[in-house]
């Protein structure tokens, strides 16, 4: 079943809506009276497989300096989990 919700409802009820999507429901999100996206459950067979080393963003070099005081390794650990 396809449900239609507006962006404000999505913002205010995100956790509940995501739980409903996880259980199989589908939503079309309307923003300014126009459909902008669909929320659909993930098909496990479509999930991306592989290691972080295969991810081009993981392999990318530094683009600048961090303003939060963390190192690139700290950021990698927060994005990809600890590799230790």
Secondary structure, DSSP 8 states (H G I E B T S, - for coil): -EEEEEHHHHHHTHHHHHHHHHTT-EEEEEETTEEEEEE----GGGS--S-GGGSHHHH----S--SSS--HHHHHHHHH----
